[in-house]
Structures are given as structure tokens and as C-alpha cells.
Amino acid sequence: MESEQSLGVIEGFFGQEWSWQEREQMLSFMAEIGYDYYLYAPKADRYLRRDWQSSWPDETSTALQQLISSCQAKGLRFGLGLSPYELYLNYHGESKQRLFEKIDALNELKLDILCVLFDDMKGDIPGLATYQAEIVHDIAARSNASSLVMCPSYYSFDPVLEKVFGEMPENYFSDLGEALDPTIEIFWTGPKVCSTTYPTEHLQEVTSLLKRKPFIWDNYPVNDGARMSRFLHLKAFEGRPHNMRQWTSGHTVNPMNQPWLSMIPMATLIRCYEQRADYDPSTAYEWACLKVCGEPLGRLLIEDVEAFHEKGLDGLDEAEKERLKERYRPHQEHGCAKEIIAWLNEEYTFDPACLTD
């Protein structure tokens, strides 16, 4: 009998981050439909990235503590993504001590999962895998988190990563797999940064390279890129065969800037794993719309999915946009309708820091 897949959400996108209230609503939804964990790692939180050596303001720290308490109350595991920005360029002496101080501070949160993220950083450095493994091992020795997950600088075979972050060092994947303790998980996005399918042969190849099953960071339905931000990725998950659980150690979803609308495709992934060979994306989408939105808003989203998912903002003329806003205004007390209207009004600004669209 196949084991159940461990499913979670990583708030790991660029651009407008969720509010604390929206995060609370997401936790309630996740607990209701069967997700296991939430990972806090918004790219906009500079205290986890460029200014990782600094402490959060008191207001943020208090809100984060409340979020952790909510996770625990709902039976969800809580994790956090630390991106010690390009620390491997100068890892000794004072910088190492500052890292230890950061981990000591994170230990006060009593994390279930700590993610060490080296994505979206310069990578064309000889010995990169060795340097990164040393940092991760030092963190593992000091952290009290129950489990540790690392995201490499190159987390896919997609050539766009070398185009943006420099040529990957020779044997990077195999060197990382050899150097990193086997108890530490490794994030992987699939054949592409935004993969549409996860072939068994690909997952087997990655398992061999990394010396462990990959922990899938699924960049769907995320829409933070220059092109993707013009669309709402509402359709059901496809190209994720239920048997991929045999070749992966976990499956984490990176959602959209729109938390309420993200719940629709998120719900279909649960169905994909539960229904296995009987899974039908179209049926799952309709079910998810009604589950998240109810009647009649869910019916509108079923009818209008092509406008949001396929046409996008640049494919809709002004008359179509106004027609859609009129359709959803009567329902804007619901988060999904509110987000649709805001998106149609161009209120979700693209963050140019996102380079891998």
C-alpha cells in the first residue's frame, strides 16, 4: 500500500506578501482539507534574506508567535525559511558568529521545520556545494528544529537558473548529495523552475544525484513573475501523478499572491493524491470552486476560469474587465471575489526581484 504524501504550503513568493489575518485564514483552510505544515518564507521579509542578521521589529515578532500558536492549535507543523544571503562568499569569523546568533534567536520559536534557502543567489562559485553543506551542517548542529530542509542555488535542471545566477559549478548536484548529511532534505522544483509534470524517470535521476528523494517545491499556482502575475492560476493540478509520492519525500506548494484564490488549486492537489487513478482535473476544479466559494460565487469562477487562467490581464479588453468586475462586485465580501477585483484593477504589482519567470 502506498504511503500518504506529506503536503504543505510555503509562502515563498516575491511581491505582495499576505497579511497576518490572511495567513490565519489559510491555516484554517489547510487544517480543514488535510495539509500538514505551513512554511513562512516570504521574499518580502528582509529579516530572513538581505537583512537576515537583524531582528524582526517587535510587532512582527509578536504576530509570528501568534501564527505559530495557531499552527499548533490546528494540528499543523510550522516551519520557517532562512535565506542567509550569499553567506558562503564570506563564511568565517564574525559572519559565522552572526549566523549562530540568528539560529539561537530562531530556536526561541521552537520550529518544527527549518528551511535553509540558497535560491535566487549568485551560484557560479567553485566549491559551492562544499561551502553550502558546511553552513547547513553548522545550522543543523545548533538548531532545535525537528527537521531541516535545504534549497540549493540550482534546484532544477532548468537552464534559466544558470542564465540568471551564473554557470553552475561542475558536479554541483552530485557533490551536494555526497557532502550533505542524508537526514537533511533537499528542495527540488522539477524539470523546470515552474514544472508542469514530474516524470518518474526524472525523479529517479534526481534521487540518484542527490542521494535522497527530492522534497518537491511546486511552483504552481504561484504567479509572482513578470509574465505570470498577469494571470490567476486557478485550474486544478495536473501532471502530478499520485505515484510520485514513491519518489519524493514531501510536496510543498508555493501559492499565488492571492491567498483566497490559491485555496482553489490547493484543494485539488489533495484530491489528486486521494483519488489516484480516478482523479479528473475538471471535476476537481468544479468541486474546489464550490468548496472554497460556495454558491453562487463558485459557479461564476467555474464559468470564468478561461478569462483568468488563459486570457489574463493583457488578453482582456477594458469592456471585458468591467463586465467581470460587475459580476464579482455583489460577492466582494468573500476573499476570492475581492482578490479578483483587485487583480483586475492592477493592484498586484510585479516585483522585479523575481527573475525566473
Secondary structure, DSSP 8 states (H G I E B T S, - for coil): ------EEEEE--SSS---HHHHHHHHHHHHHHT--EEEE--TT-GGGTTTTTS---HHHHHHHHHHHHHHHHTT-EEEEEE--TTGGGS-STHHHHHHHHHHHHHHTT--SEEEEE--SS----TTHHHHHHHHHHHHHHH---SEEEEE-S--BS-THHHHHH----TTHHHHHHHHS-TTSEEEE-BSSSS-S---HHHHHHHHHHHTS--EEEE--S---STTGGGS---S---S--GGGGGG-SEEEE---S-HHHHHHHHHHHHHHHHHGGG--HHHHHHHHHHHHH-TTHHHHHHHHHHIIIIIHHHHS-HHHHHHHHHHHGGGTTSHHHHHHHHHHTT-S---TT----
